[in-house]
Amino acid sequence: MSLKKTFSSDGKKCTVVFNVNVNAAAGAEKVYLVGEFNSWDETSIPMKKDPDGSFSVKKQLETNKEYQFRYLLDGKTWINDWKADKYVRSELANDDNSVVDTTVPKAAKAAKKPAPKSAADKKPAAKKTTTKKASK
């Protein structure tokens, strides 16, 4: 299982790829992504079954929010994402919900480069002095 996040350049949207691996899918024929982002509708976000038996779906979410979610296998078995950002206690069941956090990561501060020296800052090159030998 995994959550892969990609943020829009304006920082307003986060595209999340939700993935249920073949082991977690446990032979399921249908898997649905269910959560706060779809009012916990059990059939509105079907996941695509890949040839290897895993399931995946992309969902675009608003940034800087946390969304609770779970996966529903074949309409009867609820599972969490083993790689969720965190887990919170469900208000409706005696279980936890997975959470995806869409907080935009802070940009790493770029190291400041010293400003290039201008021509005025450069020291003049030392002049070579030559002395003529007196001939005898």
C-alpha positions in Angstrom: 0.0 0.0 0.0 1.1 3.5 -0.6 0.2 7.1 -1.1 2.0 9.1 -3.8 1.4 12.8 -3.7 2.1 15.4 -6.3 1.4 19.1 -5.7 0.3 21.6 -8.3 2.6 24.5 -9.1 0.2 27.0 -7.5 0.0 24.9 -4.3 -3.8 24.6 -4.4 -4.2 21.0 -5.4 -2.6 17.7 -4.4 -3.0 14.7 -6.6 -2.8 11.5 -4.6 -2.4 8.0 -6.0 -3.9 5.5 -3.6 -2.6 2.0 -4.0 -3.7 -1.3 -2.5 -1.0 -4.0 -3.2 -1.9 -7.5 -4.1 -1.3 -8.9 -0.6 -3.6 -6.4 1.0 -6.2 -6.9 -1.7 -6.3 -10.5 -0.7 -8.0 -11.7 -3.9 -10.7 -9.0 -4.0 -12.5 -8.5 -7.2 -13.5 -4.9 -6.4 -11.9 -2.3 -4.2 -13.3 1.2 -3.5 -11.7 4.2 -2.0 -14.0 5.6 0.7 -13.5 8.7 2.8 -14.3 12.3 3.8 -13.6 13.5 0.3 -16.6 11.6 -1.0 -18.9 11.7 2.1 -18.0 8.1 2.8 -19.9 6.9 -0.3 -19.0 3.2 -0.6 -19.2 3.0 -4.4 -18.4 6.4 -5.9 -14.6 5.8 -6.2 -13.9 2.4 -7.7 -10.2 1.5 -7.9 -8.7 0.1 -11.1 -7.5 -3.5 -10.9 -4.0 -3.9 -12.3 -2.8 -7.1 -14.0 -0.7 -8.1 -10.9 -3.9 -8.0 -8.7 -3.2 -4.7 -7.0 -5.6 -1.7 -7.2 -5.0 2.0 -7.7 -6.8 5.3 -8.2 -5.9 9.0 -8.5 -7.8 11.6 -6.5 -7.3 15.3 -6.6 -7.7 17.0 -3.2 -7.4 20.4 -1.8 -4.1 21.1 -0.1 -3.3 21.9 3.6 -6.0 19.5 4.8 -6.2 16.1 6.3 -8.7 13.5 5.0 -9.8 10.3 6.7 -10.3 7.3 4.4 -10.4 3.5 4.2 -10.5 0.9 1.5 -13.6 -1.3 1.0 -12.9 -4.8 -0.5 -15.8 -6.5 -2.3 -18.3 -4.4 -0.4 -17.7 -6.2 2.9 -14.1 -5.9 4.3 -12.7 -2.6 5.4 -8.9 -2.1 5.5 -6.6 0.8 6.3 -3.6 1.9 4.3 -0.4 0.6 5.9 1.5 3.6 4.7 -1.0 6.3 5.7 0.3 9.6 7.1 -1.4 8.8 10.4 -4.4 7.1 11.9 -7.4 8.4 13.9 -10.1 6.7 15.9 -13.3 6.3 13.9 -16.4 8.0 15.4 -18.7 5.3 14.0 -16.8 2.1 14.4 -14.5 0.5 17.0 -11.6 0.9 14.6 -9.1 3.5 13.2 -9.3 5.4 9.9 -6.3 6.1 7.7 -5.4 9.8 7.1 -3.8 11.4 4.1 -2.2 14.8 4.9 -2.1 17.2 1.9 0.0 19.9 3.6 2.2 21.5 1.0 5.8 20.8 2.0 7.9 23.9 2.8 10.4 24.7 0.1 14.0 24.0 1.1 15.9 27.2 1.5 18.4 27.6 -1.3 21.9 28.3 -0.1 22.9 31.9 -0.8 25.7 32.2 -3.3 28.1 35.1 -2.8 27.5 37.9 -5.2 29.9 38.1 -8.1 32.6 40.7 -7.7 32.3 43.7 -9.8 35.2 45.2 -11.8 35.5 47.9 -9.1 36.0 45.4 -6.4 38.9 43.6 -8.2 42.4 44.5 -7.1 44.7 45.7 -10.0 47.3 43.2 -11.0 50.8 43.8 -9.6 53.1 45.5 -12.1 56.4 43.8 -12.9 59.3 46.1 -12.6 62.3 45.5 -14.8 65.7 47.0 -14.3 68.2 47.3 -17.0 71.7 46.1 -16.3 74.4 48.6 -17.1 76.7 47.4 -19.7 80.5 47.6 -19.1 
